[in-house]
C-alpha cells in the first residue's frame, strides 16, 4: 500500500532508536501502551493500516493474557507464562517499529541515512547485508516448507516432537545450507556493487525533514522524557 506520509530514512532510524530506549525504560503500563499507540500512528501515517492495527491488536491480546496470569491461580504454569509474556511485551514494540521501517524504507535510503549520520562502515555494511538477508531466508524457508509438506513432514513444533530426526534432516539442514549460501551470495553482490568504496555515497532520493518528521520526533522525545518522571 502506498505511503500517505513519507518520513525520511533518518527519522525512521531515529524513531527506531527511541523505541528501543523507551521500551527499556518504560516503568508503567501507561507508557508502554502510549508507545504502542505512537508506533501504530506511525504505521497508519505510512499507509500500513493492516499491519499497524494487527500489531496493536496482538499487543493487546498479549497484555490481556499477562493480566489473566497475574490474577490466576495455576501455580507454576502462570509463573512461566507471566515471565515469558513480560519479556515479549518489552521487546514487542521494537519488533513492531522495525517491521514498519523495513516495509516502508528502501535499503538505499537506509544506507544513505547511515552515511549521512557518519555511522562507521563496520556497522553500516553488516546492517545492510542483514537487511537483505532476512527476506532471502524467508523465501527459502517457504520453498523448503512447501516441498517437505508434500512428503508429509511438518515444520511445526508438534511435527518436530513426532519426527525429530526426519524434521532435522528434511527441513532444518536444508535451511542452514541455504542460509550459508545466501550469506555468501549477498556478501559478494554487495562488494561487487561497491559497498566498500570509501567515497561518500550519493543518492537520487533526497532525504529531507518535514513538519511530520518534526512532530513525530518530538512526540517520541516527550514520551522518553516521561520515563524519567
C-alpha positions as CSV (number, residue, x, y, z in Angstrom):
1,X,0.0,0.0,0.0
2,X,1.3,3.4,-0.9
3,X,2.6,5.6,1.9
4,X,0.4,8.6,2.8
5,X,3.2,10.5,4.5
6,X,6.8,10.0,3.6
7,X,9.1,10.2,6.6
8,X,12.8,10.5,5.9
9,X,15.0,7.5,6.5
10,X,16.9,9.3,9.2
11,X,13.7,10.0,11.0
12,X,12.7,6.3,10.9
13,X,16.1,5.3,12.3
14,X,15.7,7.9,15.0
15,X,12.3,6.6,15.9
16,X,13.6,3.0,16.0
17,X,16.4,4.0,18.4
18,X,13.9,6.0,20.5
19,X,11.6,2.9,20.6
20,X,14.4,0.8,22.0
21,X,15.2,3.3,24.7
22,X,11.6,3.8,25.7
23,X,10.8,0.1,25.7
24,X,13.8,-0.5,28.0
25,X,13.0,2.4,30.4
26,X,9.2,2.4,30.5
27,X,8.2,1.8,34.1
28,X,4.4,1.8,33.8
29,X,1.7,0.3,31.7
30,X,0.6,3.7,30.5
31,X,3.9,4.5,29.0
32,X,4.1,1.1,27.3
33,X,0.6,1.5,25.8
34,X,1.4,5.0,24.7
35,X,4.5,3.8,22.9
36,X,2.4,1.2,21.0
37,X,-0.1,3.9,20.2
38,X,2.6,6.1,18.7
39,X,4.0,3.2,16.7
40,X,0.6,2.4,15.4
41,X,0.2,6.1,14.4
42,X,3.5,6.0,12.5
43,X,2.3,2.8,10.7
44,X,-1.0,4.4,9.8
45,X,0.6,7.6,8.5
46,X,2.9,5.4,6.4
47,X,0.0,3.6,4.9
48,X,0.5,0.3,6.7
49,X,-3.1,0.1,8.0
50,X,-3.5,-3.6,8.3
51,X,0.0,-4.2,9.8
52,X,-0.5,-1.4,12.4
53,X,-3.9,-2.5,13.5
54,X,-3.0,-6.2,13.7
55,X,0.2,-5.3,15.6
56,X,-1.7,-3.2,18.1
57,X,-4.3,-6.0,18.5
58,X,-1.6,-8.6,19.1
59,X,-0.1,-6.4,21.8
60,X,-3.5,-6.0,23.4
61,X,-4.0,-9.8,23.4
62,X,-0.6,-10.4,25.0
63,X,-1.4,-7.8,27.6
64,X,-4.7,-9.5,28.3
65,X,-3.0,-12.9,28.8
66,X,-0.5,-11.2,31.1
67,X,-3.2,-9.7,33.3
68,X,-5.1,-13.0,33.4
69,X,-1.9,-14.8,34.6
70,X,-1.4,-12.1,37.3
71,X,-4.7,-12.9,38.8
72,X,-4.8,-16.6,38.0
73,X,-4.1,-19.4,40.4
74,X,-2.5,-22.0,38.2
75,X,0.8,-22.1,40.1
76,X,4.0,-22.8,38.2
77,X,2.2,-22.5,34.8
78,X,1.1,-19.0,35.5
79,X,4.7,-18.0,36.6
80,X,6.3,-19.4,33.4
81,X,3.7,-17.7,31.1
82,X,3.9,-14.5,33.0
83,X,7.7,-14.3,32.8
84,X,7.6,-15.1,29.1
85,X,4.9,-12.6,28.3
86,X,6.6,-9.8,30.3
87,X,9.7,-10.2,28.2
88,X,7.6,-10.3,25.0
89,X,5.8,-7.1,26.0
90,X,9.1,-5.3,26.5
91,X,10.6,-6.3,23.1
92,X,7.4,-6.3,21.0
93,X,7.4,-2.5,20.4
94,X,10.9,-2.7,18.9
95,X,9.9,-5.5,16.6
96,X,6.7,-3.7,15.5
97,X,8.6,-0.5,14.8
98,X,11.4,-2.4,13.0
99,X,8.7,-4.1,10.8
100,X,7.4,-0.7,9.8
101,X,10.9,0.6,9.0
102,X,11.7,-2.4,6.9
103,X,8.4,-2.3,5.0
104,X,8.4,1.4,4.2
105,X,12.1,2.2,3.6
106,X,14.4,1.1,0.7
107,X,17.8,-0.3,1.6
108,X,19.5,2.5,-0.4
109,X,17.7,5.1,1.7
110,X,18.8,3.5,4.9
111,X,22.4,3.2,3.8
112,X,22.4,6.8,2.7
113,X,21.0,7.9,6.0
114,X,23.6,5.9,7.9
115,X,26.4,7.5,5.8
116,X,24.9,11.0,6.4
117,X,24.9,10.3,10.1
118,X,28.6,9.3,9.9
119,X,28.0,5.8,11.1
120,X,31.0,3.6,10.7
121,X,31.1,1.3,7.7
122,X,31.8,-1.6,10.2
123,X,28.2,-1.1,11.3
124,X,26.6,0.0,8.1
125,X,27.8,-2.8,5.9
126,X,26.8,-5.7,8.1
127,X,23.5,-4.0,8.8
128,X,22.8,-3.7,5.0
129,X,23.7,-7.4,4.4
130,X,21.5,-8.4,7.3
131,X,18.5,-6.4,6.0
132,X,18.9,-8.1,2.6
133,X,19.5,-11.5,4.3
134,X,16.1,-11.7,6.1
135,X,13.8,-11.7,3.1
136,X,16.0,-14.2,1.2
137,X,15.9,-16.7,4.1
138,X,12.2,-16.2,4.4
139,X,11.7,-17.1,0.8
140,X,14.0,-20.2,1.1
141,X,12.1,-21.3,4.2
142,X,8.8,-21.0,2.3
143,X,10.1,-23.2,-0.6
144,X,11.6,-25.8,1.8
145,X,8.4,-25.9,3.9
146,X,6.1,-26.4,0.8
147,X,8.4,-29.1,-0.6
148,X,8.5,-31.0,2.8
149,X,4.7,-30.8,3.2
150,X,4.4,-32.9,0.0
151,X,6.5,-35.6,1.7
152,X,4.4,-35.5,4.9
153,X,7.0,-33.6,7.0
154,X,5.5,-30.9,9.1
155,X,7.7,-27.8,10.1
156,X,5.6,-27.2,13.3
157,X,6.9,-27.8,16.8
158,X,4.5,-30.8,17.1
159,X,5.9,-32.2,13.9
160,X,9.4,-31.9,15.4
161,X,8.4,-33.8,18.5
162,X,6.8,-36.6,16.4
163,X,9.6,-37.0,13.9
164,X,12.7,-35.1,15.3
165,X,15.3,-36.9,13.1
166,X,13.3,-36.6,9.9
167,X,12.5,-33.0,10.6
168,X,16.1,-32.1,11.2
169,X,17.2,-33.9,8.0
170,X,14.5,-32.6,5.7
171,X,13.8,-29.1,6.9
172,X,16.4,-27.6,9.2
173,X,19.5,-29.0,7.5
174,X,18.5,-27.6,4.0
175,X,17.6,-24.3,5.7
176,X,21.0,-24.0,7.2
177,X,22.7,-24.8,4.0
178,X,20.5,-22.3,2.1
179,X,21.3,-19.7,4.8
180,X,25.0,-20.2,4.4
181,X,24.8,-19.9,0.6
182,X,22.6,-16.9,0.8
183,X,25.0,-15.1,3.1
184,X,27.9,-15.7,0.7
185,X,25.9,-14.6,-2.3
186,X,24.7,-11.4,-0.6
187,X,28.2,-10.5,0.5
188,X,29.7,-11.0,-2.9
189,X,26.8,-9.0,-4.5
190,X,27.3,-6.1,-2.0
191,X,31.1,-6.0,-2.7
192,X,30.5,-6.1,-6.4
193,X,28.2,-3.1,-6.2
194,X,30.9,-1.1,-4.4
195,X,29.6,-1.1,-0.9
196,X,33.3,-1.0,0.3
197,X,34.0,2.1,-1.8
198,X,35.5,4.7,0.6
199,X,33.9,7.6,-1.4
200,X,30.7,9.0,0.2
201,X,27.6,7.5,-1.3
202,X,25.3,9.6,-3.4
203,X,21.6,9.1,-3.8
204,X,19.0,10.3,-6.3
205,X,16.4,10.2,-3.4
206,X,16.6,13.4,-1.4
207,X,16.0,12.7,2.3
208,X,14.5,15.8,3.7
209,X,12.9,16.6,7.0
210,X,9.4,17.9,7.1
211,X,6.7,19.0,9.6
212,X,5.6,15.4,10.0
213,X,9.2,14.3,10.9
214,X,9.5,17.1,13.5
215,X,6.1,16.4,15.1
216,X,6.5,12.6,15.4
217,X,10.1,13.0,16.6
218,X,9.0,15.4,19.3
219,X,6.3,13.0,20.4
220,X,8.8,10.2,20.9
221,X,11.2,12.5,22.8
222,X,8.4,13.7,25.1
223,X,7.5,10.0,25.8
224,X,11.1,9.3,26.6
225,X,11.2,12.2,29.0
226,X,8.1,10.8,30.6
227,X,10.1,7.7,31.6
228,X,12.2,9.8,33.9
229,X,9.3,11.4,35.7
